[in-house]
Amino acid sequence: MTRNFLVFIFGLFLLLVFSFAFCYVSIYSEVLIAGICALVGFLAALVISIIIGLSAREEGGSLYIWFFGIAIVTGIILVWYVSRAGTLLKVW
């Protein structure tokens, strides 16, 4: 099962990179559809990394630390993005 977990880590990393690219475009170019794609990508990466991290921990593998690390990084970037987008939209 280790090979599948490595594929998931690589896929989550790519999802995080593309979500950050959409985030950057939406903040600095003010493209709404890119902002929606970024938000969906960040939420998907966060949920998927937590679920797969929990299943990897139950199997006894050591890769669950990487999944929780990706979840923490995604959560930090998600909070930054939501606060930045809220400031640009004058929500707060």
HUBEL-V92365 format. One record per residue. N is the residue number from 1. RES is the residue in one letter. SS is DSSP state (H for helix, E for strand, - for the rest). D_FIRST is the distance of its C-alpha to the first C-alpha in whole Angstrom. Layout:
n,res,ss,d_first
N,RES,SS,D_FIRST
N,RES,SS,D_FIRST
This chain:
n,res,ss,d_first
1,M,-,0
2,T,H,4
3,R,H,6
4,N,H,5
5,F,H,6
6,L,H,9
7,V,H,10
8,F,H,11
9,I,H,13
10,F,H,15
11,G,H,16
12,L,H,17
13,F,H,19
14,L,H,20
15,L,H,21
16,L,H,23
17,V,H,25
18,F,H,26
19,S,H,27
20,F,H,29
21,A,H,31
22,F,H,32
23,C,H,33
24,Y,H,35
25,V,H,36
26,S,H,37
27,I,H,39
28,Y,H,41
29,S,H,42
30,E,-,42
31,V,-,40
32,L,H,39
33,I,H,36
34,A,H,34
35,G,H,35
36,I,H,33
37,C,H,30
38,A,H,30
39,L,H,30
40,V,H,27
41,G,H,25
42,F,H,25
43,L,H,25
44,A,H,22
45,A,H,20
46,L,H,21
47,V,H,20
48,I,H,17
49,S,H,16
50,I,H,17
51,I,H,15
52,I,H,12
53,G,H,13
54,L,H,14
55,S,H,11
56,A,H,9
57,R,H,12
58,E,H,12
59,E,H,9
60,G,-,11
61,G,-,9
62,S,-,12
63,L,-,11
64,Y,H,12
65,I,H,15
66,W,H,15
67,F,H,14
68,F,H,18
69,G,H,19
70,I,H,19
71,A,H,20
72,I,H,23
73,V,H,24
74,T,H,24
75,G,H,26
76,I,H,29
77,I,H,29
78,L,H,29
79,V,H,32
80,W,H,34
81,Y,H,34
82,V,H,35
83,S,H,38
84,R,H,39
85,A,H,39
86,G,H,41
87,T,H,43
88,L,H,44
89,L,-,44
90,K,-,47
91,V,-,45
92,W,-,45
